[in-house]
Amino acid sequence: MNINGVGIVFNRGRGIKSLENALAEGWKKPENDCYKIPEEIFSDPVIMRNMRRADNLSKMTVLAALDALNDGGLLEEDKESLGIILATAFGPHPTTFKFLDDIIEYGDKNASPTTFSHSVHNAAISYASIIIQNRGPTLTITQFVESFYQALILAESWLIEERCKNILVGVADEYGEVMRYICNKKLNIARDGKIKPFLFSKTPEVVPGEGSVFFLISKTEKAKYASIKFSCEIDKGNEVDLCVLDSDGMTGSEEYYLKLTKNYNYFASYTPLFGSILTGSAFSCLVSVLMIKNQKIYASPVTYNPYKINLCDKTETRKLNIISCVKYDCSGEKIEFFVTK
């Protein structure tokens, strides 16, 4: 699958330039122990005039998807065969709980129908489809840890079946007050604001985050950025240049990541830039895509390294052909895909 367009909305800004700036600047301390998207990012007057009642999940989804589409330069006639797949761990949960609060406060008959319609998981991608004027299939995948991986599998299936020629595939997750309460009760919040991805602790520290990433994926002969492949598509003799860890503390013990030192010899992680997000694999994927395109490896923003693994701690030009993106779920199952030149 070839990547011909990308879009991102996260705590440090909107667009690929914001990501490049964040990679150059490195880690920054979050406000209020979480990485929230600043409200000014949602101030695009042209797009937002059609989304006056939309929640933040829908807004970030539309901005990232539209940026990926524009970056790919897709022609109007190609929208007939454009699919959209959104992966999310929790969907619009702040809106869902707002609707429940309305029922408690005002009763069933007086709860807002607008709030209810936005509490549906498919609302965000419906907004994107309307604004993009898409005429192809759309689907929302909801799954805690593997949702982005499952979205990639589905995207490849659509391309193989020739259901679509181009697919916008991405993730979006929002951080709300209920999530804040749960994280503070159940997780080990990093009081210094730093995710330590190479600590490999049984009880890792988290810094909750939110955001959206989208990729325009096609079956073109040549990729504008990079290609995404699964394990079965990688020859065993090919050497992986870098292993990017999506270790952000959200899936319990991270001791499993130590197993990777037997197979790979150079590591990086960029989760401290985005925060702890169950769909964070997409953010790690985007950094990997950028590194392949620029043939430049970016320094890991937090380099606390008690196990002395071979760690990327400086930004430099480097020949890169294959990057592995790895995440372990709560049961220790490995989720892996590859970004290739």
MARVOPA-903222 format. One record per residue (C-alpha): chain; x, y, z; residue number from 1. Coordinates in Angstrom, 2 decimals. Last residue first. Layout:
// MARVOPA-903222
<'A', <X, Y, Z>, NUM>,
...
This chain:
// MARVOPA-903222
<'A', <10.91, 2.94, 0.89>, 341>,
<'A', <9.26, 0.82, 3.53>, 340>,
<'A', <7.06, 1.25, 6.59>, 339>,
<'A', <6.50, -2.07, 8.33>, 338>,
<'A', <3.73, -3.56, 10.45>, 337>,
<'A', <3.67, -5.10, 13.89>, 336>,
<'A', <1.20, -5.97, 16.65>, 335>,
<'A', <2.76, -8.25, 19.26>, 334>,
<'A', <0.55, -10.09, 21.75>, 333>,
<'A', <1.63, -9.49, 25.35>, 332>,
<'A', <-1.84, -9.80, 26.86>, 331>,
<'A', <-2.34, -6.04, 27.30>, 330>,
<'A', <-1.30, -5.30, 23.72>, 329>,
<'A', <2.24, -4.92, 22.42>, 328>,
<'A', <3.03, -2.29, 19.79>, 327>,
<'A', <5.63, -2.35, 17.02>, 326>,
<'A', <6.43, -0.21, 13.97>, 325>,
<'A', <9.32, -1.66, 11.92>, 324>,
<'A', <11.22, 0.65, 9.57>, 323>,
<'A', <12.60, -0.57, 6.23>, 322>,
<'A', <14.72, 1.23, 3.63>, 321>,
<'A', <16.49, 4.01, 5.54>, 320>,
<'A', <19.80, 5.63, 4.58>, 319>,
<'A', <20.64, 8.15, 7.28>, 318>,
<'A', <20.68, 11.92, 7.69>, 317>,
<'A', <20.87, 12.72, 11.39>, 316>,
<'A', <18.79, 13.54, 14.44>, 315>,
<'A', <20.29, 12.33, 17.70>, 314>,
<'A', <19.34, 9.86, 20.43>, 313>,
<'A', <18.47, 6.77, 18.39>, 312>,
<'A', <18.93, 4.00, 20.94>, 311>,
<'A', <21.04, 0.87, 20.99>, 310>,
<'A', <19.72, -0.60, 24.24>, 309>,
<'A', <21.37, 0.44, 27.49>, 308>,
<'A', <18.73, -1.23, 29.71>, 307>,
<'A', <18.32, 1.92, 31.85>, 306>,
<'A', <17.64, 4.17, 28.82>, 305>,
<'A', <16.03, 7.54, 29.62>, 304>,
<'A', <16.06, 8.96, 26.08>, 303>,
<'A', <12.93, 11.12, 25.86>, 302>,
<'A', <12.42, 12.93, 22.51>, 301>,
<'A', <13.84, 10.07, 20.39>, 300>,
<'A', <16.08, 11.72, 17.81>, 299>,
<'A', <14.84, 11.79, 14.24>, 298>,
<'A', <16.24, 9.65, 11.43>, 297>,
<'A', <16.49, 11.26, 8.01>, 296>,
<'A', <15.91, 9.74, 4.61>, 295>,
<'A', <13.30, 12.47, 4.13>, 294>,
<'A', <10.62, 10.12, 2.76>, 293>,
<'A', <11.57, 7.19, 5.00>, 292>,
<'A', <11.75, 9.43, 8.07>, 291>,
<'A', <8.37, 11.01, 7.30>, 290>,
<'A', <6.74, 7.60, 6.93>, 289>,
<'A', <8.24, 6.52, 10.26>, 288>,
<'A', <6.87, 9.65, 11.95>, 287>,
<'A', <3.46, 8.87, 10.42>, 286>,
<'A', <3.59, 5.27, 11.64>, 285>,
<'A', <4.35, 6.39, 15.19>, 284>,
<'A', <1.25, 8.60, 15.02>, 283>,
<'A', <-0.82, 5.72, 13.64>, 282>,
<'A', <0.41, 3.41, 16.39>, 281>,
<'A', <-1.00, 5.90, 18.90>, 280>,
<'A', <-4.51, 4.47, 18.62>, 279>,
<'A', <-4.50, 3.63, 22.33>, 278>,
<'A', <-3.25, 7.14, 23.05>, 277>,
<'A', <-0.58, 8.09, 25.61>, 276>,
<'A', <0.90, 11.43, 24.65>, 275>,
<'A', <1.84, 12.83, 21.26>, 274>,
<'A', <5.45, 13.98, 21.61>, 273>,
<'A', <6.37, 11.49, 24.37>, 272>,
<'A', <5.19, 8.67, 22.02>, 271>,
<'A', <8.11, 9.21, 19.65>, 270>,
<'A', <10.06, 6.00, 20.16>, 269>,
<'A', <13.37, 4.84, 18.71>, 268>,
<'A', <15.36, 1.62, 18.45>, 267>,
<'A', <18.35, 0.07, 16.67>, 266>,
<'A', <19.43, -3.58, 17.00>, 265>,
<'A', <16.39, -5.64, 16.12>, 264>,
<'A', <15.64, -9.34, 16.58>, 263>,
<'A', <16.88, -10.20, 20.09>, 262>,
<'A', <16.30, -6.62, 21.32>, 261>,
<'A', <12.63, -7.09, 20.47>, 260>,
<'A', <12.05, -9.28, 23.50>, 259>,
<'A', <12.64, -6.23, 25.73>, 258>,
<'A', <9.34, -4.83, 24.43>, 257>,
<'A', <7.44, -7.42, 26.46>, 256>,
<'A', <8.46, -5.69, 29.71>, 255>,
<'A', <5.94, -2.99, 28.83>, 254>,
<'A', <3.34, -4.00, 31.42>, 253>,
<'A', <-0.05, -2.37, 30.98>, 252>,
<'A', <-1.53, -1.31, 27.66>, 251>,
<'A', <-1.64, 2.49, 27.96>, 250>,
<'A', <1.95, 3.06, 29.08>, 249>,
<'A', <3.17, 4.80, 25.91>, 248>,
<'A', <5.27, 2.14, 24.18>, 247>,
<'A', <4.65, 2.52, 20.45>, 246>,
<'A', <8.17, 1.39, 19.67>, 245>,
<'A', <9.87, 2.29, 16.40>, 244>,
<'A', <12.36, -0.36, 15.22>, 243>,
<'A', <14.97, 0.98, 12.80>, 242>,
<'A', <16.96, -0.24, 9.79>, 241>,
<'A', <15.21, -3.59, 9.41>, 240>,
<'A', <17.42, -6.01, 7.49>, 239>,
<'A', <15.89, -7.94, 4.63>, 238>,
<'A', <16.65, -11.67, 4.66>, 237>,
<'A', <13.26, -12.55, 6.09>, 236>,
<'A', <11.53, -11.01, 3.09>, 235>,
<'A', <8.78, -8.62, 4.16>, 234>,
<'A', <5.28, -9.15, 2.73>, 233>,
<'A', <4.19, -11.66, 5.38>, 232>,
<'A', <5.10, -9.16, 8.11>, 231>,
<'A', <2.72, -6.50, 6.78>, 230>,
<'A', <3.61, -3.65, 4.42>, 229>,
<'A', <3.10, 0.10, 4.36>, 228>,
<'A', <4.69, 2.15, 1.58>, 227>,
<'A', <6.46, 5.52, 1.60>, 226>,
<'A', <5.98, 9.21, 0.84>, 225>,
<'A', <4.90, 9.96, -2.74>, 224>,
<'A', <4.59, 6.25, -3.48>, 223>,
<'A', <5.23, 4.85, -6.97>, 222>,
<'A', <3.21, 2.32, -8.95>, 221>,
<'A', <-0.07, 3.58, -7.51>, 220>,
<'A', <-2.15, 1.20, -5.40>, 219>,
<'A', <-3.39, 3.96, -3.10>, 218>,
<'A', <-3.38, 5.10, 0.53>, 217>,
<'A', <-4.16, 8.65, 1.65>, 216>,
<'A', <-3.08, 8.64, 5.28>, 215>,
<'A', <-4.83, 10.22, 8.26>, 214>,
<'A', <-3.78, 11.12, 11.81>, 213>,
<'A', <-5.98, 12.46, 14.62>, 212>,
<'A', <-5.34, 13.73, 18.12>, 211>,
<'A', <-5.49, 13.11, 21.84>, 210>,
<'A', <-3.13, 12.63, 24.77>, 209>,
<'A', <-2.83, 11.05, 28.20>, 208>,
<'A', <0.59, 11.14, 29.91>, 207>,
<'A', <1.35, 7.63, 31.12>, 206>,
<'A', <3.83, 5.98, 33.47>, 205>,
<'A', <4.67, 2.31, 33.09>, 204>,
<'A', <3.75, -0.28, 35.73>, 203>,
<'A', <5.61, -3.44, 34.72>, 202>,
<'A', <8.34, -1.17, 33.36>, 201>,
<'A', <10.10, -1.24, 30.00>, 200>,
<'A', <11.92, 2.04, 30.83>, 199>,
<'A', <12.50, 2.64, 27.12>, 198>,
<'A', <9.22, 4.46, 26.43>, 197>,
<'A', <9.57, 6.95, 29.30>, 196>,
<'A', <6.48, 9.16, 28.97>, 195>,
<'A', <7.39, 12.46, 30.55>, 194>,
<'A', <5.02, 14.93, 32.20>, 193>,
<'A', <6.99, 15.03, 35.47>, 192>,
<'A', <3.95, 13.67, 37.30>, 191>,
<'A', <3.75, 10.67, 34.98>, 190>,
<'A', <0.26, 9.27, 35.65>, 189>,
<'A', <0.19, 5.61, 36.71>, 188>,
<'A', <-3.17, 4.39, 35.50>, 187>,
<'A', <-6.46, 3.30, 37.09>, 186>,
<'A', <-7.83, 6.22, 39.11>, 185>,
<'A', <-6.14, 9.14, 37.35>, 184>,
<'A', <-6.75, 7.54, 33.96>, 183>,
<'A', <-10.41, 6.90, 34.79>, 182>,
<'A', <-11.02, 10.49, 35.94>, 181>,
<'A', <-9.25, 11.97, 32.91>, 180>,
<'A', <-11.24, 9.68, 30.62>, 179>,
<'A', <-14.44, 10.97, 32.19>, 178>,
<'A', <-13.20, 14.55, 31.72>, 177>,
<'A', <-12.36, 14.13, 28.05>, 176>,
<'A', <-9.44, 13.12, 25.82>, 175>,
<'A', <-10.32, 12.53, 22.17>, 174>,
<'A', <-9.30, 9.82, 19.73>, 173>,
<'A', <-8.95, 9.86, 15.97>, 172>,
<'A', <-7.38, 7.39, 13.57>, 171>,
<'A', <-6.70, 7.11, 9.87>, 170>,
<'A', <-7.38, 5.58, 6.49>, 169>,
<'A', <-8.28, 7.66, 3.45>, 168>,
<'A', <-8.52, 5.15, 0.63>, 167>,
<'A', <-7.80, 5.39, -3.09>, 166>,
<'A', <-8.67, 3.03, -5.94>, 165>,
<'A', <-11.64, 1.55, -4.11>, 164>,
<'A', <-13.62, -1.70, -4.26>, 163>,
<'A', <-10.79, -3.06, -6.37>, 162>,
<'A', <-10.91, -6.27, -4.27>, 161>,
<'A', <-7.17, -5.87, -3.62>, 160>,
<'A', <-7.65, -2.18, -2.72>, 159>,
<'A', <-10.57, -2.89, -0.39>, 158>,
<'A', <-8.61, -5.70, 1.27>, 157>,
<'A', <-5.59, -3.43, 1.79>, 156>,
<'A', <-7.82, -0.88, 3.49>, 155>,
<'A', <-9.32, -3.58, 5.72>, 154>,
<'A', <-5.88, -4.71, 6.87>, 153>,
<'A', <-4.85, -1.09, 7.49>, 152>,
<'A', <-8.01, -0.47, 9.52>, 151>,
<'A', <-7.31, -3.58, 11.60>, 150>,
<'A', <-3.85, -2.22, 12.44>, 149>,
<'A', <-5.38, 1.13, 13.36>, 148>,
<'A', <-7.98, -0.56, 15.62>, 147>,
<'A', <-5.52, -2.90, 17.33>, 146>,
<'A', <-5.46, -1.49, 20.85>, 145>,
<'A', <-9.03, -0.61, 21.85>, 144>,
<'A', <-11.30, -1.51, 18.96>, 143>,
<'A', <-13.81, 0.64, 17.11>, 142>,
<'A', <-13.64, 0.59, 13.32>, 141>,
<'A', <-15.59, 3.29, 11.48>, 140>,
<'A', <-16.53, 2.72, 7.84>, 139>,
<'A', <-17.04, 4.78, 4.70>, 138>,
<'A', <-17.73, 3.57, 1.15>, 137>,
<'A', <-17.37, 5.87, -1.89>, 136>,
<'A', <-19.11, 9.09, -2.90>, 135>,
<'A', <-17.01, 11.56, -0.94>, 134>,
<'A', <-18.05, 15.17, -0.88>, 133>,
<'A', <-14.96, 15.99, 1.25>, 132>,
<'A', <-17.25, 17.91, 3.61>, 131>,
<'A', <-19.91, 15.19, 3.62>, 130>,
<'A', <-17.47, 12.28, 4.01>, 129>,
<'A', <-15.56, 14.00, 6.80>, 128>,
<'A', <-18.77, 14.75, 8.71>, 127>,
<'A', <-19.84, 11.12, 8.29>, 126>,
<'A', <-16.41, 10.03, 9.55>, 125>,
<'A', <-17.01, 11.88, 12.80>, 124>,
<'A', <-20.62, 10.71, 13.23>, 123>,
<'A', <-19.81, 6.99, 12.85>, 122>,
<'A', <-19.30, 6.45, 16.58>, 121>,
<'A', <-22.74, 7.85, 17.44>, 120>,
<'A', <-22.57, 10.44, 20.24>, 119>,
<'A', <-22.98, 13.23, 17.67>, 118>,
<'A', <-26.57, 12.19, 16.94>, 117>,
<'A', <-27.35, 12.16, 20.67>, 116>,
<'A', <-25.97, 15.66, 21.20>, 115>,
<'A', <-28.14, 16.94, 18.37>, 114>,
<'A', <-31.18, 15.11, 19.77>, 113>,
<'A', <-30.74, 17.10, 23.01>, 112>,
<'A', <-32.32, 15.48, 26.06>, 111>,
<'A', <-35.81, 16.80, 26.77>, 110>,
<'A', <-37.90, 13.66, 26.37>, 109>,
<'A', <-35.54, 11.37, 28.26>, 108>,
<'A', <-35.21, 13.58, 31.33>, 107>,
<'A', <-33.62, 17.00, 31.83>, 106>,
<'A', <-30.76, 16.42, 34.29>, 105>,
<'A', <-30.24, 12.65, 34.07>, 104>,
<'A', <-30.95, 12.57, 30.33>, 103>,
<'A', <-28.66, 15.56, 29.77>, 102>,
<'A', <-25.87, 13.85, 31.72>, 101>,
<'A', <-26.24, 10.80, 29.48>, 100>,
<'A', <-25.91, 13.04, 26.42>, 99>,
<'A', <-22.80, 14.64, 27.89>, 98>,
<'A', <-21.42, 11.15, 28.54>, 97>,
<'A', <-21.80, 10.26, 24.86>, 96>,
<'A', <-20.31, 13.58, 23.78>, 95>,
<'A', <-17.20, 13.00, 25.92>, 94>,
<'A', <-17.07, 9.39, 24.56>, 93>,
<'A', <-16.91, 10.37, 20.90>, 92>,
<'A', <-15.11, 7.18, 19.82>, 91>,
<'A', <-13.19, 5.19, 22.43>, 90>,
<'A', <-10.46, 3.30, 20.56>, 89>,
<'A', <-10.87, 4.82, 17.12>, 88>,
<'A', <-10.14, 3.74, 13.56>, 87>,
<'A', <-11.64, 5.72, 10.67>, 86>,
<'A', <-11.84, 4.24, 7.17>, 85>,
<'A', <-12.69, 6.36, 4.12>, 84>,
<'A', <-13.05, 5.02, 0.58>, 83>,
<'A', <-12.46, 6.96, -2.64>, 82>,
<'A', <-13.62, 5.46, -5.95>, 81>,
<'A', <-16.03, 8.20, -7.05>, 80>,
<'A', <-13.68, 10.70, -5.40>, 79>,
<'A', <-11.28, 10.17, -8.32>, 78>,
<'A', <-13.35, 12.53, -10.50>, 77>,
<'A', <-12.51, 15.44, -8.20>, 76>,
<'A', <-8.76, 14.86, -8.50>, 75>,
<'A', <-6.66, 13.67, -5.55>, 74>,
<'A', <-3.70, 15.94, -4.87>, 73>,
<'A', <-2.31, 13.67, -2.15>, 72>,
<'A', <-1.69, 16.59, 0.18>, 71>,
<'A', <-5.28, 17.73, -0.36>, 70>,
<'A', <-6.62, 14.33, 0.73>, 69>,
<'A', <-4.28, 14.11, 3.71>, 68>,
<'A', <-5.25, 17.63, 4.79>, 67>,
<'A', <-8.95, 16.80, 4.46>, 66>,
<'A', <-8.57, 13.68, 6.59>, 65>,
<'A', <-6.63, 15.51, 9.33>, 64>,
<'A', <-9.07, 18.45, 9.46>, 63>,
<'A', <-12.19, 16.26, 9.28>, 62>,
<'A', <-11.07, 13.90, 12.04>, 61>,
<'A', <-9.96, 16.74, 14.32>, 60>,
<'A', <-13.37, 18.38, 13.97>, 59>,
<'A', <-15.37, 15.18, 14.45>, 58>,
<'A', <-13.52, 14.35, 17.66>, 57>,
<'A', <-13.84, 17.97, 18.82>, 56>,
<'A', <-17.64, 17.92, 18.72>, 55>,
<'A', <-19.67, 19.26, 15.80>, 54>,
<'A', <-22.38, 21.88, 16.23>, 53>,
<'A', <-20.76, 24.60, 14.12>, 52>,
<'A', <-19.33, 22.10, 11.63>, 51>,
<'A', <-20.14, 23.63, 8.24>, 50>,
<'A', <-18.68, 27.01, 9.23>, 49>,
<'A', <-15.75, 25.03, 10.61>, 48>,
<'A', <-14.20, 24.26, 7.23>, 47>,
<'A', <-13.88, 27.78, 5.85>, 46>,
<'A', <-13.31, 29.47, 9.21>, 45>,
<'A', <-10.38, 27.24, 10.32>, 44>,
<'A', <-10.56, 27.81, 14.09>, 43>,
<'A', <-10.15, 24.22, 15.30>, 42>,
<'A', <-6.41, 24.65, 15.88>, 41>,
<'A', <-7.27, 27.63, 18.10>, 40>,
<'A', <-8.82, 25.24, 20.63>, 39>,
<'A', <-5.42, 23.82, 21.59>, 38>,
<'A', <-5.25, 20.01, 21.26>, 37>,
<'A', <-4.77, 18.40, 24.66>, 36>,
<'A', <-1.59, 16.61, 25.77>, 35>,
<'A', <-2.20, 15.77, 29.42>, 34>,
<'A', <-0.76, 16.42, 32.89>, 33>,
<'A', <-2.45, 19.84, 33.24>, 32>,
<'A', <-0.33, 21.38, 30.48>, 31>,
<'A', <2.23, 19.13, 28.87>, 30>,
<'A', <6.01, 19.56, 29.23>, 29>,
<'A', <7.72, 19.73, 25.87>, 28>,
<'A', <9.78, 16.97, 24.28>, 27>,
<'A', <11.78, 17.57, 21.11>, 26>,
<'A', <12.14, 20.80, 19.13>, 25>,
<'A', <13.12, 19.15, 15.83>, 24>,
<'A', <10.49, 16.41, 16.07>, 23>,
<'A', <7.89, 19.01, 17.05>, 22>,
<'A', <8.84, 21.19, 14.08>, 21>,
<'A', <8.53, 18.23, 11.71>, 20>,
<'A', <5.11, 17.43, 13.16>, 19>,
<'A', <3.94, 21.02, 12.77>, 18>,
<'A', <5.18, 20.95, 9.17>, 17>,
<'A', <3.15, 17.77, 8.54>, 16>,
<'A', <-0.11, 19.50, 9.40>, 15>,
<'A', <-1.90, 20.83, 12.46>, 14>,
<'A', <-0.36, 21.84, 15.75>, 13>,
<'A', <1.62, 20.74, 18.80>, 12>,
<'A', <-1.22, 19.00, 20.62>, 11>,
<'A', <-2.23, 16.95, 17.59>, 10>,
<'A', <-3.85, 17.21, 14.15>, 9>,
<'A', <-2.20, 15.23, 11.36>, 8>,
<'A', <-2.55, 14.76, 7.61>, 7>,
<'A', <-0.76, 12.60, 5.05>, 6>,
<'A', <-0.91, 12.01, 1.29>, 5>,
<'A', <0.49, 9.55, -1.24>, 4>,
<'A', <1.08, 6.48, 0.93>, 3>,
<'A', <1.49, 3.30, -1.11>, 2>,
<'A', <0.00, 0.00, 0.00>, 1>,
